Amino acid sequence: MTFANFNGVMAQDAPNADATEQVAATDEAAATDATIDEAALEETVATTTEGTKSFHQVLKEKYIQGGAGWMTPVLLCLIFGMALIIERILYLNMATTDIKKLLGGIEENAKSGNWQGARELCANTRGPVASIFVQGLDRLDQGLENVEKAVTSYGGVQMARLENNMTWIGLFIALAPSFGFLGTVVGMVQAFDDIETAGDISPTVVAGGMKVALLTTIFGLITAIILQIFYNYILTKIESLVDQMEDGSISFMDILVKYHK
């Protein structure tokens, strides 16, 4: 009787043990799946973070990868070039004058013979055109021929001032890609040196030198393009001011011929 009871208990415990083992296996599988999901989530977050880098961060990384020794000269060309460009743009904007309004004021004073008032009007007006008119009015008592010579001569002086620093901007436009190409040549030499040292032509061996070669060229060309765009804008602005100076000078002489006795 006792033996039968013992067998019955053992028979009842066997299913319970199987159920416990199944529960444990299920828990272990769930834990493994959770670990895998967590790892995948971390990888996804890392990939997303890497893919959402700001432009500033990407630019900084590429600058470092390209090598500070070759990227710094290109950066300096951009900084100095943009500084001169900003100076020229501000100067040219301040040199812009309302020619029609100025000529109208001169003519109003000329009708009444108030040449001193016309001179004061020009002296209080900023811009190269007004400065040219001042030089002409200062020589009005010497005759119209001397006035015309003064206007022509001082016009050349003002034109040279408008073109000030343009040579330096052109220099930086030429230097930026030159430094980039120099970095390219050095990077290629470095790549061949690495190949010679390793005795094997593999992407891993030549990647460093090729990266320097390509990045310096890219940054040099981008710098030159940016500076060239502003350089052409400044040239267009200068041409516009020169045209105003020439047209204004002709109208100014016409007023003098008409009203000066």
DATA-V7492 format. One record per backbone hydrogen bond with DSSP energy under -0.5 kcal/mol. CO is the residue of the C=O (numbers start at 1). NH is the residue of the N-H. If there is no record, write none. Layout:
# DATA-V7492
<<CO NH> <CO NH>>
This chain:
# DATA-V7492
<<1 5> <2 6> <3 7> <4 8> <5 9> <6 10> <7 11> <8 12> <9 13> <10 14> <11 15> <12 16> <13 17> <14 18> <15 19> <16 20> <17 21> <18 22> <19 23> <20 24> <21 25> <22 26> <23 27> <24 28> <25 29> <26 30> <27 31> <28 32> <29 33> <30 34> <31 35> <32 36> <33 37> <34 38> <35 39> <36 40> <37 41> <38 42> <39 43> <40 44> <41 45> <42 46> <43 47> <44 48> <45 49> <46 50> <47 51> <48 52> <50 53> <54 58> <55 59> <56 60> <57 61> <58 62> <59 63> <60 64> <61 65> <62 66> <63 67> <64 67> <67 70> <67 71> <68 72> <70 74> <71 75> <72 76> <73 77> <74 78> <75 79> <76 80> <77 81> <78 82> <79 83> <80 84> <81 85> <82 86> <83 87> <84 88> <85 89> <86 90> <87 91> <88 92> <89 93> <90 94> <91 95> <92 96> <93 96> <97 99> <98 102> <99 103> <100 104> <101 105> <102 106> <103 107> <104 108> <105 109> <106 110> <107 111> <108 112> <109 114> <110 113> <113 115> <114 118> <115 119> <116 120> <117 121> <118 122> <119 123> <120 124> <122 125> <127 131> <128 132> <129 133> <130 134> <131 135> <132 136> <133 137> <134 138> <135 139> <136 139> <137 140> <139 142> <140 143> <143 147> <144 148> <145 149> <146 150> <147 151> <148 152> <149 153> <150 154> <151 155> <152 156> <153 157> <154 158> <155 159> <156 160> <157 161> <158 162> <159 163> <161 164> <163 166> <165 169> <166 170> <167 171> <168 172> <169 173> <170 174> <171 175> <172 176> <173 177> <174 178> <175 179> <176 180> <177 181> <178 182> <179 183> <180 184> <181 185> <182 186> <183 187> <184 188> <185 189> <186 190> <187 191> <188 192> <189 193> <190 194> <191 195> <192 196> <193 197> <194 198> <195 199> <195 200> <200 202> <202 205> <202 206> <203 207> <206 210> <207 211> <208 212> <209 213> <210 214> <211 215> <212 216> <213 217> <214 218> <215 219> <216 220> <217 221> <218 222> <219 223> <220 224> <221 225> <222 226> <223 227> <224 228> <225 229> <226 230> <227 231> <228 232> <229 233> <230 234> <231 235> <232 236> <233 237> <234 238> <235 239> <236 240> <237 241> <238 242> <239 243> <240 244> <241 245> <242 246> <243 247> <244 248> <245 249> <246 250> <247 251> <248 252> <249 253> <250 254> <251 255> <252 256> <253 257> <254 258> <255 259> <256 260> <259 261>>
